[in-house]
Amino acid sequence: MARELGIEAPSEGDMKKMLTTGKIALADIFGDAAILKAMKTNEDDTVTAYERAIRQEDAIPASKAFFMKAHRDEERHRAWMETTASSL
C-alpha cells in the first residue's frame, strides 16, 4: 500500500515505539515488579486513548461499542499489572 501511495514503508519503529519498549527494557534490570509497572504506564496511555475515542460525539455506534469493549479490556490488563506488581 505504501508503494501505491508513492512512499517507502517504515523499516523500523518510531520514537513512540522506542520510548514504549525502552522503558520496559530498562525496567528489566530491576526485576519483574519494575517491568509490570513500566508496562502499566503503557496501559495508562492506551486507556486514555480509548477514553478519548469513546467521547467522540461523531463516532458511529459500532465504533463506539468497539472502543468501549477495548477500554474495558485495557482497564482489566492495567489492574492486573498493578495488583501483580504490588504483590511481588
Phi and psi restraints in degrees (range 20) as a CNS / XPLOR table:
assign (resid 1 and name C) (resid 2 and name N)
       (resid 2 and name CA) (resid 2 and name C) 1.0 -60.9 20.0 2
assign (resid 2 and name N) (resid 2 and name CA)
       (resid 2 and name C) (resid 3 and name N) 1.0 -39.7 20.0 2
assign (resid 2 and name C) (resid 3 and name N)
       (resid 3 and name CA) (resid 3 and name C) 1.0 -65.1 20.0 2
assign (resid 3 and name N) (resid 3 and name CA)
       (resid 3 and name C) (resid 4 and name N) 1.0 -35.6 20.0 2
assign (resid 3 and name C) (resid 4 and name N)
       (resid 4 and name CA) (resid 4 and name C) 1.0 -62.6 20.0 2
assign (resid 4 and name N) (resid 4 and name CA)
       (resid 4 and name C) (resid 5 and name N) 1.0 -29.7 20.0 2
assign (resid 4 and name C) (resid 5 and name N)
       (resid 5 and name CA) (resid 5 and name C) 1.0 -86.4 20.0 2
assign (resid 5 and name N) (resid 5 and name CA)
       (resid 5 and name C) (resid 6 and name N) 1.0 -5.8 20.0 2
assign (resid 5 and name C) (resid 6 and name N)
       (resid 6 and name CA) (resid 6 and name C) 1.0 81.2 20.0 2
assign (resid 6 and name N) (resid 6 and name CA)
       (resid 6 and name C) (resid 7 and name N) 1.0 22.6 20.0 2
assign (resid 6 and name C) (resid 7 and name N)
       (resid 7 and name CA) (resid 7 and name C) 1.0 -127.4 20.0 2
assign (resid 7 and name N) (resid 7 and name CA)
       (resid 7 and name C) (resid 8 and name N) 1.0 159.0 20.0 2
assign (resid 7 and name C) (resid 8 and name N)
       (resid 8 and name CA) (resid 8 and name C) 1.0 -85.9 20.0 2
assign (resid 8 and name N) (resid 8 and name CA)
       (resid 8 and name C) (resid 9 and name N) 1.0 138.5 20.0 2
assign (resid 8 and name C) (resid 9 and name N)
       (resid 9 and name CA) (resid 9 and name C) 1.0 -71.7 20.0 2
assign (resid 9 and name N) (resid 9 and name CA)
       (resid 9 and name C) (resid 10 and name N) 1.0 143.9 20.0 2
assign (resid 9 and name C) (resid 10 and name N)
       (resid 10 and name CA) (resid 10 and name C) 1.0 -60.6 20.0 2
assign (resid 10 and name N) (resid 10 and name CA)
       (resid 10 and name C) (resid 11 and name N) 1.0 141.5 20.0 2
assign (resid 10 and name C) (resid 11 and name N)
       (resid 11 and name CA) (resid 11 and name C) 1.0 -101.8 20.0 2
assign (resid 11 and name N) (resid 11 and name CA)
       (resid 11 and name C) (resid 12 and name N) 1.0 -8.4 20.0 2
assign (resid 11 and name C) (resid 12 and name N)
       (resid 12 and name CA) (resid 12 and name C) 1.0 -151.5 20.0 2
assign (resid 12 and name N) (resid 12 and name CA)
       (resid 12 and name C) (resid 13 and name N) 1.0 169.3 20.0 2
assign (resid 12 and name C) (resid 13 and name N)
       (resid 13 and name CA) (resid 13 and name C) 1.0 -68.8 20.0 2
assign (resid 13 and name N) (resid 13 and name CA)
       (resid 13 and name C) (resid 14 and name N) 1.0 163.5 20.0 2
assign (resid 13 and name C) (resid 14 and name N)
       (resid 14 and name CA) (resid 14 and name C) 1.0 -93.7 20.0 2
assign (resid 14 and name N) (resid 14 and name CA)
       (resid 14 and name C) (resid 15 and name N) 1.0 -173.3 20.0 2
assign (resid 14 and name C) (resid 15 and name N)
       (resid 15 and name CA) (resid 15 and name C) 1.0 -60.9 20.0 2
assign (resid 15 and name N) (resid 15 and name CA)
       (resid 15 and name C) (resid 16 and name N) 1.0 -38.5 20.0 2
assign (resid 15 and name C) (resid 16 and name N)
       (resid 16 and name CA) (resid 16 and name C) 1.0 -60.0 20.0 2
assign (resid 16 and name N) (resid 16 and name CA)
       (resid 16 and name C) (resid 17 and name N) 1.0 -43.5 20.0 2
assign (resid 16 and name C) (resid 17 and name N)
       (resid 17 and name CA) (resid 17 and name C) 1.0 -63.6 20.0 2
assign (resid 17 and name N) (resid 17 and name CA)
       (resid 17 and name C) (resid 18 and name N) 1.0 -41.8 20.0 2
assign (resid 17 and name C) (resid 18 and name N)
       (resid 18 and name CA) (resid 18 and name C) 1.0 -62.5 20.0 2
assign (resid 18 and name N) (resid 18 and name CA)
       (resid 18 and name C) (resid 19 and name N) 1.0 -42.5 20.0 2
assign (resid 18 and name C) (resid 19 and name N)
       (resid 19 and name CA) (resid 19 and name C) 1.0 -67.7 20.0 2
assign (resid 19 and name N) (resid 19 and name CA)
       (resid 19 and name C) (resid 20 and name N) 1.0 -41.4 20.0 2
assign (resid 19 and name C) (resid 20 and name N)
       (resid 20 and name CA) (resid 20 and name C) 1.0 -63.9 20.0 2
assign (resid 20 and name N) (resid 20 and name CA)
       (resid 20 and name C) (resid 21 and name N) 1.0 -49.3 20.0 2
assign (resid 20 and name C) (resid 21 and name N)
       (resid 21 and name CA) (resid 21 and name C) 1.0 -81.1 20.0 2
assign (resid 21 and name N) (resid 21 and name CA)
       (resid 21 and name C) (resid 22 and name N) 1.0 -29.7 20.0 2
assign (resid 21 and name C) (resid 22 and name N)
       (resid 22 and name CA) (resid 22 and name C) 1.0 -63.6 20.0 2
assign (resid 22 and name N) (resid 22 and name CA)
       (resid 22 and name C) (resid 23 and name N) 1.0 -41.9 20.0 2
assign (resid 22 and name C) (resid 23 and name N)
       (resid 23 and name CA) (resid 23 and name C) 1.0 -68.9 20.0 2
assign (resid 23 and name N) (resid 23 and name CA)
       (resid 23 and name C) (resid 24 and name N) 1.0 -29.2 20.0 2
assign (resid 23 and name C) (resid 24 and name N)
       (resid 24 and name CA) (resid 24 and name C) 1.0 -72.3 20.0 2
assign (resid 24 and name N) (resid 24 and name CA)
       (resid 24 and name C) (resid 25 and name N) 1.0 -42.1 20.0 2
assign (resid 24 and name C) (resid 25 and name N)
       (resid 25 and name CA) (resid 25 and name C) 1.0 -61.7 20.0 2
assign (resid 25 and name N) (resid 25 and name CA)
       (resid 25 and name C) (resid 26 and name N) 1.0 -41.2 20.0 2
assign (resid 25 and name C) (resid 26 and name N)
       (resid 26 and name CA) (resid 26 and name C) 1.0 -65.5 20.0 2
assign (resid 26 and name N) (resid 26 and name CA)
       (resid 26 and name C) (resid 27 and name N) 1.0 -40.8 20.0 2
assign (resid 26 and name C) (resid 27 and name N)
       (resid 27 and name CA) (resid 27 and name C) 1.0 -65.4 20.0 2
assign (resid 27 and name N) (resid 27 and name CA)
       (resid 27 and name C) (resid 28 and name N) 1.0 -25.2 20.0 2
assign (resid 27 and name C) (resid 28 and name N)
       (resid 28 and name CA) (resid 28 and name C) 1.0 -56.3 20.0 2
assign (resid 28 and name N) (resid 28 and name CA)
       (resid 28 and name C) (resid 29 and name N) 1.0 -30.3 20.0 2
assign (resid 28 and name C) (resid 29 and name N)
       (resid 29 and name CA) (resid 29 and name C) 1.0 -63.4 20.0 2
assign (resid 29 and name N) (resid 29 and name CA)
       (resid 29 and name C) (resid 30 and name N) 1.0 -30.2 20.0 2
assign (resid 29 and name C) (resid 30 and name N)
       (resid 30 and name CA) (resid 30 and name C) 1.0 -100.8 20.0 2
assign (resid 30 and name N) (resid 30 and name CA)
       (resid 30 and name C) (resid 31 and name N) 1.0 0.7 20.0 2
assign (resid 30 and name C) (resid 31 and name N)
       (resid 31 and name CA) (resid 31 and name C) 1.0 106.5 20.0 2
assign (resid 31 and name N) (resid 31 and name CA)
       (resid 31 and name C) (resid 32 and name N) 1.0 178.7 20.0 2
assign (resid 31 and name C) (resid 32 and name N)
       (resid 32 and name CA) (resid 32 and name C) 1.0 -61.1 20.0 2
assign (resid 32 and name N) (resid 32 and name CA)
       (resid 32 and name C) (resid 33 and name N) 1.0 -42.5 20.0 2
assign (resid 32 and name C) (resid 33 and name N)
       (resid 33 and name CA) (resid 33 and name C) 1.0 -61.8 20.0 2
assign (resid 33 and name N) (resid 33 and name CA)
       (resid 33 and name C) (resid 34 and name N) 1.0 -41.1 20.0 2
assign (resid 33 and name C) (resid 34 and name N)
       (resid 34 and name CA) (resid 34 and name C) 1.0 -66.1 20.0 2
assign (resid 34 and name N) (resid 34 and name CA)
       (resid 34 and name C) (resid 35 and name N) 1.0 -38.4 20.0 2
assign (resid 34 and name C) (resid 35 and name N)
       (resid 35 and name CA) (resid 35 and name C) 1.0 -62.1 20.0 2
assign (resid 35 and name N) (resid 35 and name CA)
       (resid 35 and name C) (resid 36 and name N) 1.0 -47.3 20.0 2
assign (resid 35 and name C) (resid 36 and name N)
       (resid 36 and name CA) (resid 36 and name C) 1.0 -63.2 20.0 2
assign (resid 36 and name N) (resid 36 and name CA)
       (resid 36 and name C) (resid 37 and name N) 1.0 -38.4 20.0 2
assign (resid 36 and name C) (resid 37 and name N)
       (resid 37 and name CA) (resid 37 and name C) 1.0 -65.4 20.0 2
assign (resid 37 and name N) (resid 37 and name CA)
       (resid 37 and name C) (resid 38 and name N) 1.0 -39.1 20.0 2
assign (resid 37 and name C) (resid 38 and name N)
       (resid 38 and name CA) (resid 38 and name C) 1.0 -66.6 20.0 2
assign (resid 38 and name N) (resid 38 and name CA)
       (resid 38 and name C) (resid 39 and name N) 1.0 -42.0 20.0 2
assign (resid 38 and name C) (resid 39 and name N)
       (resid 39 and name CA) (resid 39 and name C) 1.0 -64.1 20.0 2
assign (resid 39 and name N) (resid 39 and name CA)
       (resid 39 and name C) (resid 40 and name N) 1.0 -34.9 20.0 2
assign (resid 39 and name C) (resid 40 and name N)
       (resid 40 and name CA) (resid 40 and name C) 1.0 -61.9 20.0 2
assign (resid 40 and name N) (resid 40 and name CA)
       (resid 40 and name C) (resid 41 and name N) 1.0 -35.2 20.0 2
assign (resid 40 and name C) (resid 41 and name N)
       (resid 41 and name CA) (resid 41 and name C) 1.0 -65.3 20.0 2
assign (resid 41 and name N) (resid 41 and name CA)
       (resid 41 and name C) (resid 42 and name N) 1.0 -32.1 20.0 2
assign (resid 41 and name C) (resid 42 and name N)
       (resid 42 and name CA) (resid 42 and name C) 1.0 -66.3 20.0 2
assign (resid 42 and name N) (resid 42 and name CA)
       (resid 42 and name C) (resid 43 and name N) 1.0 -40.3 20.0 2
assign (resid 42 and name C) (resid 43 and name N)
       (resid 43 and name CA) (resid 43 and name C) 1.0 -64.2 20.0 2
assign (resid 43 and name N) (resid 43 and name CA)
       (resid 43 and name C) (resid 44 and name N) 1.0 -37.6 20.0 2
assign (resid 43 and name C) (resid 44 and name N)
       (resid 44 and name CA) (resid 44 and name C) 1.0 -56.9 20.0 2
assign (resid 44 and name N) (resid 44 and name CA)
       (resid 44 and name C) (resid 45 and name N) 1.0 -44.5 20.0 2
assign (resid 44 and name C) (resid 45 and name N)
       (resid 45 and name CA) (resid 45 and name C) 1.0 -63.2 20.0 2
assign (resid 45 and name N) (resid 45 and name CA)
       (resid 45 and name C) (resid 46 and name N) 1.0 -41.7 20.0 2
assign (resid 45 and name C) (resid 46 and name N)
       (resid 46 and name CA) (resid 46 and name C) 1.0 -68.0 20.0 2
assign (resid 46 and name N) (resid 46 and name CA)
       (resid 46 and name C) (resid 47 and name N) 1.0 -42.8 20.0 2
assign (resid 46 and name C) (resid 47 and name N)
       (resid 47 and name CA) (resid 47 and name C) 1.0 -59.7 20.0 2
assign (resid 47 and name N) (resid 47 and name CA)
       (resid 47 and name C) (resid 48 and name N) 1.0 -44.3 20.0 2
assign (resid 47 and name C) (resid 48 and name N)
       (resid 48 and name CA) (resid 48 and name C) 1.0 -60.9 20.0 2
assign (resid 48 and name N) (resid 48 and name CA)
       (resid 48 and name C) (resid 49 and name N) 1.0 -42.2 20.0 2
assign (resid 48 and name C) (resid 49 and name N)
       (resid 49 and name CA) (resid 49 and name C) 1.0 -62.6 20.0 2
assign (resid 49 and name N) (resid 49 and name CA)
       (resid 49 and name C) (resid 50 and name N) 1.0 -42.6 20.0 2
assign (resid 49 and name C) (resid 50 and name N)
       (resid 50 and name CA) (resid 50 and name C) 1.0 -67.7 20.0 2
assign (resid 50 and name N) (resid 50 and name CA)
       (resid 50 and name C) (resid 51 and name N) 1.0 -36.6 20.0 2
assign (resid 50 and name C) (resid 51 and name N)
       (resid 51 and name CA) (resid 51 and name C) 1.0 -61.1 20.0 2
assign (resid 51 and name N) (resid 51 and name CA)
       (resid 51 and name C) (resid 52 and name N) 1.0 -41.3 20.0 2
assign (resid 51 and name C) (resid 52 and name N)
       (resid 52 and name CA) (resid 52 and name C) 1.0 -65.1 20.0 2
assign (resid 52 and name N) (resid 52 and name CA)
       (resid 52 and name C) (resid 53 and name N) 1.0 -41.8 20.0 2
assign (resid 52 and name C) (resid 53 and name N)
       (resid 53 and name CA) (resid 53 and name C) 1.0 -63.4 20.0 2
assign (resid 53 and name N) (resid 53 and name CA)
       (resid 53 and name C) (resid 54 and name N) 1.0 -40.3 20.0 2
assign (resid 53 and name C) (resid 54 and name N)
       (resid 54 and name CA) (resid 54 and name C) 1.0 -62.3 20.0 2
assign (resid 54 and name N) (resid 54 and name CA)
       (resid 54 and name C) (resid 55 and name N) 1.0 -34.5 20.0 2
assign (resid 54 and name C) (resid 55 and name N)
       (resid 55 and name CA) (resid 55 and name C) 1.0 -78.7 20.0 2
assign (resid 55 and name N) (resid 55 and name CA)
       (resid 55 and name C) (resid 56 and name N) 1.0 -6.1 20.0 2
assign (resid 55 and name C) (resid 56 and name N)
       (resid 56 and name CA) (resid 56 and name C) 1.0 -67.0 20.0 2
assign (resid 56 and name N) (resid 56 and name CA)
       (resid 56 and name C) (resid 57 and name N) 1.0 113.4 20.0 2
assign (resid 56 and name C) (resid 57 and name N)
       (resid 57 and name CA) (resid 57 and name C) 1.0 -67.8 20.0 2
assign (resid 57 and name N) (resid 57 and name CA)
       (resid 57 and name C) (resid 58 and name N) 1.0 -26.5 20.0 2
assign (resid 57 and name C) (resid 58 and name N)
       (resid 58 and name CA) (resid 58 and name C) 1.0 -93.0 20.0 2
assign (resid 58 and name N) (resid 58 and name CA)
       (resid 58 and name C) (resid 59 and name N) 1.0 5.9 20.0 2
assign (resid 58 and name C) (resid 59 and name N)
       (resid 59 and name CA) (resid 59 and name C) 1.0 -70.6 20.0 2
assign (resid 59 and name N) (resid 59 and name CA)
       (resid 59 and name C) (resid 60 and name N) 1.0 139.4 20.0 2
assign (resid 59 and name C) (resid 60 and name N)
       (resid 60 and name CA) (resid 60 and name C) 1.0 -70.7 20.0 2
assign (resid 60 and name N) (resid 60 and name CA)
       (resid 60 and name C) (resid 61 and name N) 1.0 153.5 20.0 2
assign (resid 60 and name C) (resid 61 and name N)
       (resid 61 and name CA) (resid 61 and name C) 1.0 -53.9 20.0 2
assign (resid 61 and name N) (resid 61 and name CA)
       (resid 61 and name C) (resid 62 and name N) 1.0 -39.2 20.0 2
assign (resid 61 and name C) (resid 62 and name N)
       (resid 62 and name CA) (resid 62 and name C) 1.0 -64.7 20.0 2
assign (resid 62 and name N) (resid 62 and name CA)
       (resid 62 and name C) (resid 63 and name N) 1.0 -38.9 20.0 2
assign (resid 62 and name C) (resid 63 and name N)
       (resid 63 and name CA) (resid 63 and name C) 1.0 -67.1 20.0 2
assign (resid 63 and name N) (resid 63 and name CA)
       (resid 63 and name C) (resid 64 and name N) 1.0 -43.8 20.0 2
assign (resid 63 and name C) (resid 64 and name N)
       (resid 64 and name CA) (resid 64 and name C) 1.0 -60.9 20.0 2
assign (resid 64 and name N) (resid 64 and name CA)
       (resid 64 and name C) (resid 65 and name N) 1.0 -41.2 20.0 2
assign (resid 64 and name C) (resid 65 and name N)
       (resid 65 and name CA) (resid 65 and name C) 1.0 -63.5 20.0 2
assign (resid 65 and name N) (resid 65 and name CA)
       (resid 65 and name C) (resid 66 and name N) 1.0 -41.4 20.0 2
assign (resid 65 and name C) (resid 66 and name N)
       (resid 66 and name CA) (resid 66 and name C) 1.0 -61.3 20.0 2
assign (resid 66 and name N) (resid 66 and name CA)
       (resid 66 and name C) (resid 67 and name N) 1.0 -47.3 20.0 2
assign (resid 66 and name C) (resid 67 and name N)
       (resid 67 and name CA) (resid 67 and name C) 1.0 -61.4 20.0 2
assign (resid 67 and name N) (resid 67 and name CA)
       (resid 67 and name C) (resid 68 and name N) 1.0 -39.6 20.0 2
assign (resid 67 and name C) (resid 68 and name N)
       (resid 68 and name CA) (resid 68 and name C) 1.0 -66.6 20.0 2
assign (resid 68 and name N) (resid 68 and name CA)
       (resid 68 and name C) (resid 69 and name N) 1.0 -41.9 20.0 2
assign (resid 68 and name C) (resid 69 and name N)
       (resid 69 and name CA) (resid 69 and name C) 1.0 -64.9 20.0 2
assign (resid 69 and name N) (resid 69 and name CA)
       (resid 69 and name C) (resid 70 and name N) 1.0 -45.7 20.0 2
assign (resid 69 and name C) (resid 70 and name N)
       (resid 70 and name CA) (resid 70 and name C) 1.0 -62.9 20.0 2
assign (resid 70 and name N) (resid 70 and name CA)
       (resid 70 and name C) (resid 71 and name N) 1.0 -38.7 20.0 2
assign (resid 70 and name C) (resid 71 and name N)
       (resid 71 and name CA) (resid 71 and name C) 1.0 -60.9 20.0 2
assign (resid 71 and name N) (resid 71 and name CA)
       (resid 71 and name C) (resid 72 and name N) 1.0 -45.5 20.0 2
assign (resid 71 and name C) (resid 72 and name N)
       (resid 72 and name CA) (resid 72 and name C) 1.0 -60.9 20.0 2
assign (resid 72 and name N) (resid 72 and name CA)
       (resid 72 and name C) (resid 73 and name N) 1.0 -42.8 20.0 2
assign (resid 72 and name C) (resid 73 and name N)
       (resid 73 and name CA) (resid 73 and name C) 1.0 -59.9 20.0 2
assign (resid 73 and name N) (resid 73 and name CA)
       (resid 73 and name C) (resid 74 and name N) 1.0 -46.4 20.0 2
assign (resid 73 and name C) (resid 74 and name N)
       (resid 74 and name CA) (resid 74 and name C) 1.0 -65.6 20.0 2
assign (resid 74 and name N) (resid 74 and name CA)
       (resid 74 and name C) (resid 75 and name N) 1.0 -37.3 20.0 2
assign (resid 74 and name C) (resid 75 and name N)
       (resid 75 and name CA) (resid 75 and name C) 1.0 -64.1 20.0 2
assign (resid 75 and name N) (resid 75 and name CA)
       (resid 75 and name C) (resid 76 and name N) 1.0 -39.0 20.0 2
assign (resid 75 and name C) (resid 76 and name N)
       (resid 76 and name CA) (resid 76 and name C) 1.0 -64.9 20.0 2
assign (resid 76 and name N) (resid 76 and name CA)
       (resid 76 and name C) (resid 77 and name N) 1.0 -43.8 20.0 2
assign (resid 76 and name C) (resid 77 and name N)
       (resid 77 and name CA) (resid 77 and name C) 1.0 -59.2 20.0 2
assign (resid 77 and name N) (resid 77 and name CA)
       (resid 77 and name C) (resid 78 and name N) 1.0 -47.5 20.0 2
assign (resid 77 and name C) (resid 78 and name N)
       (resid 78 and name CA) (resid 78 and name C) 1.0 -61.9 20.0 2
assign (resid 78 and name N) (resid 78 and name CA)
       (resid 78 and name C) (resid 79 and name N) 1.0 -43.3 20.0 2
assign (resid 78 and name C) (resid 79 and name N)
       (resid 79 and name CA) (resid 79 and name C) 1.0 -62.9 20.0 2
assign (resid 79 and name N) (resid 79 and name CA)
       (resid 79 and name C) (resid 80 and name N) 1.0 -41.5 20.0 2
assign (resid 79 and name C) (resid 80 and name N)
       (resid 80 and name CA) (resid 80 and name C) 1.0 -61.3 20.0 2
assign (resid 80 and name N) (resid 80 and name CA)
       (resid 80 and name C) (resid 81 and name N) 1.0 -45.8 20.0 2
assign (resid 80 and name C) (resid 81 and name N)
       (resid 81 and name CA) (resid 81 and name C) 1.0 -61.7 20.0 2
assign (resid 81 and name N) (resid 81 and name CA)
       (resid 81 and name C) (resid 82 and name N) 1.0 -43.3 20.0 2
assign (resid 81 and name C) (resid 82 and name N)
       (resid 82 and name CA) (resid 82 and name C) 1.0 -64.4 20.0 2
assign (resid 82 and name N) (resid 82 and name CA)
       (resid 82 and name C) (resid 83 and name N) 1.0 -47.0 20.0 2
assign (resid 82 and name C) (resid 83 and name N)
       (resid 83 and name CA) (resid 83 and name C) 1.0 -65.1 20.0 2
assign (resid 83 and name N) (resid 83 and name CA)
       (resid 83 and name C) (resid 84 and name N) 1.0 -44.2 20.0 2
assign (resid 83 and name C) (resid 84 and name N)
       (resid 84 and name CA) (resid 84 and name C) 1.0 -67.8 20.0 2
assign (resid 84 and name N) (resid 84 and name CA)
       (resid 84 and name C) (resid 85 and name N) 1.0 -41.4 20.0 2
assign (resid 84 and name C) (resid 85 and name N)
       (resid 85 and name CA) (resid 85 and name C) 1.0 -62.4 20.0 2
assign (resid 85 and name N) (resid 85 and name CA)
       (resid 85 and name C) (resid 86 and name N) 1.0 -38.4 20.0 2
assign (resid 85 and name C) (resid 86 and name N)
       (resid 86 and name CA) (resid 86 and name C) 1.0 -75.4 20.0 2
assign (resid 86 and name N) (resid 86 and name CA)
       (resid 86 and name C) (resid 87 and name N) 1.0 -17.4 20.0 2
assign (resid 86 and name C) (resid 87 and name N)
       (resid 87 and name CA) (resid 87 and name C) 1.0 -92.0 20.0 2
assign (resid 87 and name N) (resid 87 and name CA)
       (resid 87 and name C) (resid 88 and name N) 1.0 -5.4 20.0 2
